[in-house]
Amino acid sequence: MMTVSKDALVEHFEEYLRTVQDKREELVITDGGVPVFKIVPFGSPLTAEEAFRGFRGKLSHTESLTAPTDDEWPEL
């Protein structure tokens, strides 16, 4: 994911749009360092591998994912 200020986006608008399109990468636009917009490439949805790529090697689960549970979720 790329991050750019609004001012830089205005100066190089076409270049950033071309990068989003060609690299299929999201672009976050900031104002005063605060994210305010996100430009995402249009097209087919991400695969699970693409969507969770950033989490690889960072998460672990020690219990069985297929074991039954008696835990109840609270009503909202």
PDB file of N, CA, C and O in Angstrom, chain B, residues numbered from 101:
ATOM      1  N   MET B 101       0.853  -1.168   0.000  1.00  0.00           N
ATOM      2  CA  MET B 101       0.000   0.000   0.000  1.00  0.00           C
ATOM      3  C   MET B 101       0.904   1.238   0.000  1.00  0.00           C
ATOM      4  O   MET B 101       1.830   1.345   0.803  1.00  0.00           O
ATOM      5  N   MET B 102       0.624   2.143  -0.890  1.00  0.00           N
ATOM      6  CA  MET B 102       1.376   3.390  -0.972  1.00  0.00           C
ATOM      7  C   MET B 102       0.625   4.473  -0.211  1.00  0.00           C
ATOM      8  O   MET B 102      -0.601   4.430  -0.105  1.00  0.00           O
ATOM      9  N   THR B 103       1.363   5.440   0.316  1.00  0.00           N
ATOM     10  CA  THR B 103       0.773   6.579   1.004  1.00  0.00           C
ATOM     11  C   THR B 103       1.343   7.847   0.400  1.00  0.00           C
ATOM     12  O   THR B 103       2.544   7.940   0.144  1.00  0.00           O
ATOM     13  N   VAL B 104       0.467   8.831   0.171  1.00  0.00           N
ATOM     14  CA  VAL B 104       0.896  10.090  -0.424  1.00  0.00           C
ATOM     15  C   VAL B 104       0.050  11.226   0.150  1.00  0.00           C
ATOM     16  O   VAL B 104      -1.117  11.034   0.493  1.00  0.00           O
ATOM     17  N   SER B 105       0.653  12.404   0.247  1.00  0.00           N
ATOM     18  CA  SER B 105      -0.098  13.569   0.731  1.00  0.00           C
ATOM     19  C   SER B 105      -0.991  14.095  -0.395  1.00  0.00           C
ATOM     20  O   SER B 105      -0.760  13.816  -1.572  1.00  0.00           O
ATOM     21  N   LYS B 106      -2.001  14.851  -0.018  1.00  0.00           N
ATOM     22  CA  LYS B 106      -2.897  15.439  -1.026  1.00  0.00           C
ATOM     23  C   LYS B 106      -2.120  16.337  -1.977  1.00  0.00           C
ATOM     24  O   LYS B 106      -2.369  16.321  -3.183  1.00  0.00           O
ATOM     25  N   ASP B 107      -1.189  17.115  -1.458  1.00  0.00           N
ATOM     26  CA  ASP B 107      -0.409  18.021  -2.302  1.00  0.00           C
ATOM     27  C   ASP B 107       0.411  17.255  -3.334  1.00  0.00           C
ATOM     28  O   ASP B 107       0.449  17.635  -4.504  1.00  0.00           O
ATOM     29  N   ALA B 108       1.070  16.176  -2.906  1.00  0.00           N
ATOM     30  CA  ALA B 108       1.868  15.374  -3.831  1.00  0.00           C
ATOM     31  C   ALA B 108       0.970  14.699  -4.866  1.00  0.00           C
ATOM     32  O   ALA B 108       1.352  14.563  -6.028  1.00  0.00           O
ATOM     33  N   LEU B 109      -0.213  14.280  -4.448  1.00  0.00           N
ATOM     34  CA  LEU B 109      -1.141  13.658  -5.386  1.00  0.00           C
ATOM     35  C   LEU B 109      -1.554  14.644  -6.467  1.00  0.00           C
ATOM     36  O   LEU B 109      -1.613  14.282  -7.642  1.00  0.00           O
ATOM     37  N   VAL B 110      -1.837  15.875  -6.092  1.00  0.00           N
ATOM     38  CA  VAL B 110      -2.234  16.894  -7.058  1.00  0.00           C
ATOM     39  C   VAL B 110      -1.117  17.127  -8.072  1.00  0.00           C
ATOM     40  O   VAL B 110      -1.379  17.259  -9.268  1.00  0.00           O
ATOM     41  N   GLU B 111       0.115  17.179  -7.600  1.00  0.00           N
ATOM     42  CA  GLU B 111       1.252  17.442  -8.481  1.00  0.00           C
ATOM     43  C   GLU B 111       1.523  16.301  -9.459  1.00  0.00           C
ATOM     44  O   GLU B 111       1.940  16.543 -10.592  1.00  0.00           O
ATOM     45  N   HIS B 112       1.291  15.064  -9.030  1.00  0.00           N
ATOM     46  CA  HIS B 112       1.649  13.898  -9.846  1.00  0.00           C
ATOM     47  C   HIS B 112       0.465  12.945 -10.005  1.00  0.00           C
ATOM     48  O   HIS B 112       0.625  11.725  -9.947  1.00  0.00           O
ATOM     49  N   PHE B 113      -0.717  13.511 -10.205  1.00  0.00           N
ATOM     50  CA  PHE B 113      -1.957  12.730 -10.214  1.00  0.00           C
ATOM     51  C   PHE B 113      -1.918  11.564 -11.191  1.00  0.00           C
ATOM     52  O   PHE B 113      -2.197  10.427 -10.811  1.00  0.00           O
ATOM     53  N   GLU B 114      -1.576  11.834 -12.444  1.00  0.00           N
ATOM     54  CA  GLU B 114      -1.589  10.771 -13.459  1.00  0.00           C
ATOM     55  C   GLU B 114      -0.592   9.662 -13.149  1.00  0.00           C
ATOM     56  O   GLU B 114      -0.876   8.487 -13.380  1.00  0.00           O
ATOM     57  N   GLU B 115       0.566  10.028 -12.629  1.00  0.00           N
ATOM     58  CA  GLU B 115       1.572   9.021 -12.287  1.00  0.00           C
ATOM     59  C   GLU B 115       1.060   8.076 -11.200  1.00  0.00           C
ATOM     60  O   GLU B 115       1.235   6.860 -11.288  1.00  0.00           O
ATOM     61  N   TYR B 116       0.430   8.644 -10.181  1.00  0.00           N
ATOM     62  CA  TYR B 116      -0.088   7.806  -9.098  1.00  0.00           C
ATOM     63  C   TYR B 116      -1.221   6.907  -9.587  1.00  0.00           C
ATOM     64  O   TYR B 116      -1.287   5.737  -9.208  1.00  0.00           O
ATOM     65  N   LEU B 117      -2.096   7.429 -10.408  1.00  0.00           N
ATOM     66  CA  LEU B 117      -3.180   6.591 -10.930  1.00  0.00           C
ATOM     67  C   LEU B 117      -2.634   5.469 -11.795  1.00  0.00           C
ATOM     68  O   LEU B 117      -3.130   4.344 -11.734  1.00  0.00           O
ATOM     69  N   ARG B 118      -1.628   5.757 -12.591  1.00  0.00           N
ATOM     70  CA  ARG B 118      -1.012   4.737 -13.435  1.00  0.00           C
ATOM     71  C   ARG B 118      -0.370   3.652 -12.564  1.00  0.00           C
ATOM     72  O   ARG B 118      -0.457   2.465 -12.878  1.00  0.00           O
ATOM     73  N   THR B 119       0.269   4.063 -11.479  1.00  0.00           N
ATOM     74  CA  THR B 119       0.886   3.094 -10.571  1.00  0.00           C
ATOM     75  C   THR B 119      -0.164   2.199  -9.930  1.00  0.00           C
ATOM     76  O   THR B 119       0.026   0.986  -9.841  1.00  0.00           O
ATOM     77  N   VAL B 120      -1.270   2.786  -9.484  1.00  0.00           N
ATOM     78  CA  VAL B 120      -2.361   1.991  -8.896  1.00  0.00           C
ATOM     79  C   VAL B 120      -2.860   0.979  -9.914  1.00  0.00           C
ATOM     80  O   VAL B 120      -3.087  -0.184  -9.581  1.00  0.00           O
ATOM     81  N   GLN B 121      -3.028   1.414 -11.139  1.00  0.00           N
ATOM     82  CA  GLN B 121      -3.547   0.541 -12.191  1.00  0.00           C
ATOM     83  C   GLN B 121      -2.544  -0.552 -12.552  1.00  0.00           C
ATOM     84  O   GLN B 121      -2.916  -1.723 -12.635  1.00  0.00           O
ATOM     85  N   ASP B 122      -1.292  -0.194 -12.764  1.00  0.00           N
ATOM     86  CA  ASP B 122      -0.292  -1.157 -13.230  1.00  0.00           C
ATOM     87  C   ASP B 122       0.153  -2.133 -12.157  1.00  0.00           C
ATOM     88  O   ASP B 122       0.296  -3.326 -12.425  1.00  0.00           O
ATOM     89  N   LYS B 123       0.372  -1.640 -10.942  1.00  0.00           N
ATOM     90  CA  LYS B 123       0.860  -2.497  -9.857  1.00  0.00           C
ATOM     91  C   LYS B 123      -0.260  -3.133  -9.045  1.00  0.00           C
ATOM     92  O   LYS B 123      -0.012  -3.992  -8.200  1.00  0.00           O
ATOM     93  N   ARG B 124      -1.526  -2.697  -9.312  1.00  0.00           N
ATOM     94  CA  ARG B 124      -2.680  -3.222  -8.583  1.00  0.00           C
ATOM     95  C   ARG B 124      -2.495  -3.006  -7.081  1.00  0.00           C
ATOM     96  O   ARG B 124      -2.786  -3.889  -6.273  1.00  0.00           O
ATOM     97  N   GLU B 125      -2.005  -1.814  -6.721  1.00  0.00           N
ATOM     98  CA  GLU B 125      -1.713  -1.494  -5.331  1.00  0.00           C
ATOM     99  C   GLU B 125      -2.598  -0.348  -4.858  1.00  0.00           C
ATOM    100  O   GLU B 125      -2.877   0.580  -5.617  1.00  0.00           O
ATOM    101  N   GLU B 126      -3.040  -0.413  -3.601  1.00  0.00           N
ATOM    102  CA  GLU B 126      -3.871   0.642  -3.042  1.00  0.00           C
ATOM    103  C   GLU B 126      -3.045   1.892  -2.771  1.00  0.00           C
ATOM    104  O   GLU B 126      -1.844   1.818  -2.509  1.00  0.00           O
ATOM    105  N   LEU B 127      -3.711   3.042  -2.840  1.00  0.00           N
ATOM    106  CA  LEU B 127      -3.067   4.321  -2.575  1.00  0.00           C
ATOM    107  C   LEU B 127      -3.860   5.050  -1.503  1.00  0.00           C
ATOM    108  O   LEU B 127      -5.049   5.314  -1.682  1.00  0.00           O
ATOM    109  N   VAL B 128      -3.210   5.379  -0.387  1.00  0.00           N
ATOM    110  CA  VAL B 128      -3.855   6.122   0.701  1.00  0.00           C
ATOM    111  C   VAL B 128      -3.421   7.571   0.592  1.00  0.00           C
ATOM    112  O   VAL B 128      -2.228   7.863   0.507  1.00  0.00           O
ATOM    113  N   ILE B 129      -4.391   8.481   0.594  1.00  0.00           N
ATOM    114  CA  ILE B 129      -4.115   9.911   0.504  1.00  0.00           C
ATOM    115  C   ILE B 129      -4.284  10.509   1.892  1.00  0.00           C
ATOM    116  O   ILE B 129      -5.292  10.285   2.563  1.00  0.00           O
ATOM    117  N   THR B 130      -3.271  11.279   2.314  1.00  0.00           N
ATOM    118  CA  THR B 130      -3.297  11.873   3.645  1.00  0.00           C
ATOM    119  C   THR B 130      -3.430  13.386   3.571  1.00  0.00           C
ATOM    120  O   THR B 130      -3.070  14.015   2.576  1.00  0.00           O
ATOM    121  N   ASP B 131      -3.954  13.950   4.645  1.00  0.00           N
ATOM    122  CA  ASP B 131      -4.052  15.398   4.809  1.00  0.00           C
ATOM    123  C   ASP B 131      -3.489  15.714   6.191  1.00  0.00           C
ATOM    124  O   ASP B 131      -4.095  15.368   7.205  1.00  0.00           O
ATOM    125  N   GLY B 132      -2.345  16.361   6.233  1.00  0.00           N
ATOM    126  CA  GLY B 132      -1.695  16.630   7.513  1.00  0.00           C
ATOM    127  C   GLY B 132      -1.249  15.366   8.210  1.00  0.00           C
ATOM    128  O   GLY B 132      -1.207  15.310   9.439  1.00  0.00           O
ATOM    129  N   GLY B 133      -0.912  14.336   7.423  1.00  0.00           N
ATOM    130  CA  GLY B 133      -0.461  13.070   7.986  1.00  0.00           C
ATOM    131  C   GLY B 133      -1.579  12.129   8.389  1.00  0.00           C
ATOM    132  O   GLY B 133      -1.316  11.013   8.840  1.00  0.00           O
ATOM    133  N   VAL B 134      -2.831  12.563   8.234  1.00  0.00           N
ATOM    134  CA  VAL B 134      -3.990  11.744   8.602  1.00  0.00           C
ATOM    135  C   VAL B 134      -4.613  11.157   7.341  1.00  0.00           C
ATOM    136  O   VAL B 134      -4.940  11.908   6.422  1.00  0.00           O
ATOM    137  N   PRO B 135      -4.790   9.830   7.265  1.00  0.00           N
ATOM    138  CA  PRO B 135      -5.419   9.230   6.086  1.00  0.00           C
ATOM    139  C   PRO B 135      -6.850   9.736   5.913  1.00  0.00           C
ATOM    140  O   PRO B 135      -7.634   9.731   6.862  1.00  0.00           O
ATOM    141  N   VAL B 136      -7.190  10.177   4.683  1.00  0.00           N
ATOM    142  CA  VAL B 136      -8.533  10.687   4.422  1.00  0.00           C
ATOM    143  C   VAL B 136      -9.222   9.987   3.255  1.00  0.00           C
ATOM    144  O   VAL B 136     -10.451   9.943   3.207  1.00  0.00           O
ATOM    145  N   PHE B 137      -8.456   9.442   2.315  1.00  0.00           N
ATOM    146  CA  PHE B 137      -9.029   8.748   1.161  1.00  0.00           C
ATOM    147  C   PHE B 137      -8.185   7.530   0.837  1.00  0.00           C
ATOM    148  O   PHE B 137      -7.019   7.437   1.219  1.00  0.00           O
ATOM    149  N   LYS B 138      -8.814   6.579   0.109  1.00  0.00           N
ATOM    150  CA  LYS B 138      -8.082   5.430  -0.397  1.00  0.00           C
ATOM    151  C   LYS B 138      -8.529   5.175  -1.825  1.00  0.00           C
ATOM    152  O   LYS B 138      -9.727   5.101  -2.101  1.00  0.00           O
ATOM    153  N   ILE B 139      -7.580   5.040  -2.725  1.00  0.00           N
ATOM    154  CA  ILE B 139      -7.858   4.691  -4.115  1.00  0.00           C
ATOM    155  C   ILE B 139      -7.439   3.241  -4.287  1.00  0.00           C
ATOM    156  O   ILE B 139      -6.296   2.880  -4.005  1.00  0.00           O
ATOM    157  N   VAL B 140      -8.354   2.419  -4.744  1.00  0.00           N
ATOM    158  CA  VAL B 140      -8.064   0.998  -4.939  1.00  0.00           C
ATOM    159  C   VAL B 140      -8.273   0.634  -6.398  1.00  0.00           C
ATOM    160  O   VAL B 140      -9.133   1.213  -7.062  1.00  0.00           O
ATOM    161  N   PRO B 141      -7.499  -0.316  -6.907  1.00  0.00           N
ATOM    162  CA  PRO B 141      -7.693  -0.737  -8.297  1.00  0.00           C
ATOM    163  C   PRO B 141      -9.031  -1.444  -8.447  1.00  0.00           C
ATOM    164  O   PRO B 141      -9.445  -2.213  -7.580  1.00  0.00           O
ATOM    165  N   PHE B 142      -9.692  -1.174  -9.552  1.00  0.00           N
ATOM    166  CA  PHE B 142     -10.975  -1.794  -9.838  1.00  0.00           C
ATOM    167  C   PHE B 142     -10.717  -3.108 -10.553  1.00  0.00           C
ATOM    168  O   PHE B 142      -9.828  -3.193 -11.400  1.00  0.00           O
ATOM    169  N   GLY B 143     -11.479  -4.115 -10.221  1.00  0.00           N
ATOM    170  CA  GLY B 143     -11.303  -5.380 -10.919  1.00  0.00           C
ATOM    171  C   GLY B 143     -11.700  -6.544 -10.051  1.00  0.00           C
ATOM    172  O   GLY B 143     -12.517  -6.431  -9.137  1.00  0.00           O
ATOM    173  N   SER B 144     -11.096  -7.666 -10.369  1.00  0.00           N
ATOM    174  CA  SER B 144     -11.444  -8.886  -9.660  1.00  0.00           C
ATOM    175  C   SER B 144     -11.044  -8.784  -8.196  1.00  0.00           C
ATOM    176  O   SER B 144     -10.048  -8.142  -7.864  1.00  0.00           O
ATOM    177  N   PRO B 145     -11.813  -9.412  -7.325  1.00  0.00           N
ATOM    178  CA  PRO B 145     -11.501  -9.361  -5.894  1.00  0.00           C
ATOM    179  C   PRO B 145     -10.178 -10.067  -5.607  1.00  0.00           C
ATOM    180  O   PRO B 145      -9.727 -10.912  -6.381  1.00  0.00           O
ATOM    181  N   LEU B 146      -9.576  -9.709  -4.497  1.00  0.00           N
ATOM    182  CA  LEU B 146      -8.317 -10.322  -4.095  1.00  0.00           C
ATOM    183  C   LEU B 146      -8.518 -11.786  -3.720  1.00  0.00           C
ATOM    184  O   LEU B 146      -9.571 -12.174  -3.215  1.00  0.00           O
ATOM    185  N   THR B 147      -7.498 -12.582  -3.976  1.00  0.00           N
ATOM    186  CA  THR B 147      -7.516 -13.949  -3.481  1.00  0.00           C
ATOM    187  C   THR B 147      -7.206 -13.902  -1.984  1.00  0.00           C
ATOM    188  O   THR B 147      -6.747 -12.880  -1.472  1.00  0.00           O
ATOM    189  N   ALA B 148      -7.456 -14.993  -1.298  1.00  0.00           N
ATOM    190  CA  ALA B 148      -7.149 -15.057   0.134  1.00  0.00           C
ATOM    191  C   ALA B 148      -5.660 -14.828   0.353  1.00  0.00           C
ATOM    192  O   ALA B 148      -5.268 -14.152   1.304  1.00  0.00           O
ATOM    193  N   GLU B 149      -4.828 -15.387  -0.520  1.00  0.00           N
ATOM    194  CA  GLU B 149      -3.377 -15.203  -0.402  1.00  0.00           C
ATOM    195  C   GLU B 149      -3.013 -13.727  -0.494  1.00  0.00           C
ATOM    196  O   GLU B 149      -2.208 -13.243   0.301  1.00  0.00           O
ATOM    197  N   GLU B 150      -3.584 -13.011  -1.437  1.00  0.00           N
ATOM    198  CA  GLU B 150      -3.300 -11.588  -1.602  1.00  0.00           C
ATOM    199  C   GLU B 150      -3.817 -10.774  -0.414  1.00  0.00           C
ATOM    200  O   GLU B 150      -3.137  -9.867   0.067  1.00  0.00           O
ATOM    201  N   ALA B 151      -5.010 -11.100   0.049  1.00  0.00           N
ATOM    202  CA  ALA B 151      -5.635 -10.337   1.121  1.00  0.00           C
ATOM    203  C   ALA B 151      -4.893 -10.477   2.451  1.00  0.00           C
ATOM    204  O   ALA B 151      -4.814  -9.520   3.221  1.00  0.00           O
ATOM    205  N   PHE B 152      -4.353 -11.657   2.720  1.00  0.00           N
ATOM    206  CA  PHE B 152      -3.726 -11.915   4.018  1.00  0.00           C
ATOM    207  C   PHE B 152      -2.209 -12.017   3.945  1.00  0.00           C
ATOM    208  O   PHE B 152      -1.577 -12.457   4.905  1.00  0.00           O
ATOM    209  N   ARG B 153      -1.616 -11.621   2.832  1.00  0.00           N
ATOM    210  CA  ARG B 153      -0.173 -11.710   2.634  1.00  0.00           C
ATOM    211  C   ARG B 153       0.604 -11.023   3.761  1.00  0.00           C
ATOM    212  O   ARG B 153       1.620 -11.547   4.218  1.00  0.00           O
ATOM    213  N   GLY B 154       0.145  -9.876   4.204  1.00  0.00           N
ATOM    214  CA  GLY B 154       0.848  -9.129   5.244  1.00  0.00           C
ATOM    215  C   GLY B 154       0.843  -9.795   6.607  1.00  0.00           C
ATOM    216  O   GLY B 154       1.625  -9.416   7.479  1.00  0.00           O
ATOM    217  N   PHE B 155      -0.019 -10.777   6.809  1.00  0.00           N
ATOM    218  CA  PHE B 155      -0.108 -11.458   8.100  1.00  0.00           C
ATOM    219  C   PHE B 155       0.729 -12.733   8.163  1.00  0.00           C
ATOM    220  O   PHE B 155       0.883 -13.320   9.234  1.00  0.00           O
ATOM    221  N   ARG B 156       1.269 -13.166   7.023  1.00  0.00           N
ATOM    222  CA  ARG B 156       2.025 -14.418   6.986  1.00  0.00           C
ATOM    223  C   ARG B 156       3.186 -14.367   7.990  1.00  0.00           C
ATOM    224  O   ARG B 156       4.003 -13.446   7.975  1.00  0.00           O
ATOM    225  N   GLY B 157       3.232 -15.383   8.860  1.00  0.00           N
ATOM    226  CA  GLY B 157       4.289 -15.478   9.843  1.00  0.00           C
ATOM    227  C   GLY B 157       4.099 -14.605  11.077  1.00  0.00           C
ATOM    228  O   GLY B 157       4.934 -14.626  11.981  1.00  0.00           O
ATOM    229  N   LYS B 158       3.013 -13.840  11.128  1.00  0.00           N
ATOM    230  CA  LYS B 158       2.794 -12.940  12.254  1.00  0.00           C
ATOM    231  C   LYS B 158       1.711 -13.431  13.208  1.00  0.00           C
ATOM    232  O   LYS B 158       1.627 -12.949  14.337  1.00  0.00           O
ATOM    233  N   LEU B 159       0.891 -14.371  12.782  1.00  0.00           N
ATOM    234  CA  LEU B 159      -0.212 -14.869  13.606  1.00  0.00           C
ATOM    235  C   LEU B 159      -0.025 -16.348  13.898  1.00  0.00           C
ATOM    236  O   LEU B 159       0.568 -17.083  13.109  1.00  0.00           O
ATOM    237  N   SER B 160      -0.533 -16.764  15.029  1.00  0.00           N
ATOM    238  CA  SER B 160      -0.518 -18.190  15.353  1.00  0.00           C
ATOM    239  C   SER B 160      -1.786 -18.530  16.119  1.00  0.00           C
ATOM    240  O   SER B 160      -2.390 -17.679  16.771  1.00  0.00           O
ATOM    241  N   HIS B 161      -2.165 -19.777  16.026  1.00  0.00           N
ATOM    242  CA  HIS B 161      -3.350 -20.264  16.722  1.00  0.00           C
ATOM    243  C   HIS B 161      -2.981 -21.599  17.336  1.00  0.00           C
ATOM    244  O   HIS B 161      -2.525 -22.502  16.635  1.00  0.00           O
ATOM    245  N   THR B 162      -3.174 -21.733  18.636  1.00  0.00           N
ATOM    246  CA  THR B 162      -2.712 -22.930  19.324  1.00  0.00           C
ATOM    247  C   THR B 162      -3.807 -23.971  19.536  1.00  0.00           C
ATOM    248  O   THR B 162      -3.505 -25.103  19.913  1.00  0.00           O
ATOM    249  N   GLU B 163      -5.056 -23.621  19.306  1.00  0.00           N
ATOM    250  CA  GLU B 163      -6.144 -24.568  19.475  1.00  0.00           C
ATOM    251  C   GLU B 163      -6.545 -25.144  18.125  1.00  0.00           C
ATOM    252  O   GLU B 163      -6.204 -24.592  17.079  1.00  0.00           O
ATOM    253  N   SER B 164      -7.262 -26.242  18.154  1.00  0.00           N
ATOM    254  CA  SER B 164      -7.745 -26.852  16.928  1.00  0.00           C
ATOM    255  C   SER B 164      -8.807 -25.960  16.290  1.00  0.00           C
ATOM    256  O   SER B 164      -9.750 -25.530  16.954  1.00  0.00           O
ATOM    257  N   LEU B 165      -8.647 -25.688  15.002  1.00  0.00           N
ATOM    258  CA  LEU B 165      -9.615 -24.842  14.315  1.00  0.00           C
ATOM    259  C   LEU B 165     -10.921 -25.573  14.024  1.00  0.00           C
ATOM    260  O   LEU B 165     -11.940 -24.937  13.754  1.00  0.00           O
ATOM    261  N   THR B 166     -10.899 -26.903  14.076  1.00  0.00           N
ATOM    262  CA  THR B 166     -12.099 -27.671  13.752  1.00  0.00           C
ATOM    263  C   THR B 166     -12.764 -28.300  14.969  1.00  0.00           C
ATOM    264  O   THR B 166     -13.782 -28.978  14.832  1.00  0.00           O
ATOM    265  N   ALA B 167     -12.205 -28.085  16.156  1.00  0.00           N
ATOM    266  CA  ALA B 167     -12.787 -28.656  17.372  1.00  0.00           C
ATOM    267  C   ALA B 167     -14.105 -27.951  17.703  1.00  0.00           C
ATOM    268  O   ALA B 167     -14.211 -26.733  17.558  1.00  0.00           O
ATOM    269  N   PRO B 168     -15.107 -28.714  18.148  1.00  0.00           N
ATOM    270  CA  PRO B 168     -16.371 -28.083  18.524  1.00  0.00           C
ATOM    271  C   PRO B 168     -16.191 -27.195  19.757  1.00  0.00           C
ATOM    272  O   PRO B 168     -15.292 -27.412  20.570  1.00  0.00           O
ATOM    273  N   THR B 169     -17.041 -26.217  19.874  1.00  0.00           N
ATOM    274  CA  THR B 169     -16.960 -25.314  21.013  1.00  0.00           C
ATOM    275  C   THR B 169     -18.357 -25.097  21.583  1.00  0.00           C
ATOM    276  O   THR B 169     -19.355 -25.141  20.864  1.00  0.00           O
ATOM    277  N   ASP B 170     -18.401 -24.864  22.874  1.00  0.00           N
ATOM    278  CA  ASP B 170     -19.675 -24.573  23.530  1.00  0.00           C
ATOM    279  C   ASP B 170     -19.816 -23.086  23.798  1.00  0.00           C
ATOM    280  O   ASP B 170     -20.811 -22.652  24.379  1.00  0.00           O
ATOM    281  N   ASP B 171     -18.829 -22.300  23.380  1.00  0.00           N
ATOM    282  CA  ASP B 171     -18.869 -20.871  23.618  1.00  0.00           C
ATOM    283  C   ASP B 171     -20.047 -20.224  22.888  1.00  0.00           C
ATOM    284  O   ASP B 171     -20.318 -20.526  21.725  1.00  0.00           O
ATOM    285  N   GLU B 172     -20.727 -19.344  23.584  1.00  0.00           N
ATOM    286  CA  GLU B 172     -21.843 -18.611  22.993  1.00  0.00           C
ATOM    287  C   GLU B 172     -21.440 -17.177  22.750  1.00  0.00           C
ATOM    288  O   GLU B 172     -20.741 -16.583  23.572  1.00  0.00           O
ATOM    289  N   TRP B 173     -21.859 -16.616  21.655  1.00  0.00           N
ATOM    290  CA  TRP B 173     -21.601 -15.219  21.356  1.00  0.00           C
ATOM    291  C   TRP B 173     -22.715 -14.394  21.974  1.00  0.00           C
ATOM    292  O   TRP B 173     -23.883 -14.776  21.898  1.00  0.00           O
ATOM    293  N   PRO B 174     -22.371 -13.265  22.585  1.00  0.00           N
ATOM    294  CA  PRO B 174     -23.426 -12.430  23.199  1.00  0.00           C
ATOM    295  C   PRO B 174     -24.312 -11.798  22.136  1.00  0.00           C
ATOM    296  O   PRO B 174     -23.877 -11.506  21.022  1.00  0.00           O
ATOM    297  N   GLU B 175     -25.554 -11.599  22.512  1.00  0.00           N
ATOM    298  CA  GLU B 175     -26.490 -10.904  21.623  1.00  0.00           C
ATOM    299  C   GLU B 175     -26.136  -9.438  21.605  1.00  0.00           C
ATOM    300  O   GLU B 175     -25.825  -8.860  22.647  1.00  0.00           O
ATOM    301  N   LEU B 176     -26.178  -8.834  20.449  1.00  0.00           N
ATOM    302  CA  LEU B 176     -25.854  -7.410  20.337  1.00  0.00           C
ATOM    303  C   LEU B 176     -27.089  -6.566  20.288  1.00  0.00           C
ATOM    304  O   LEU B 176     -26.997  -5.342  20.194  1.00  0.00           O
TER     305      LEU B 176
END
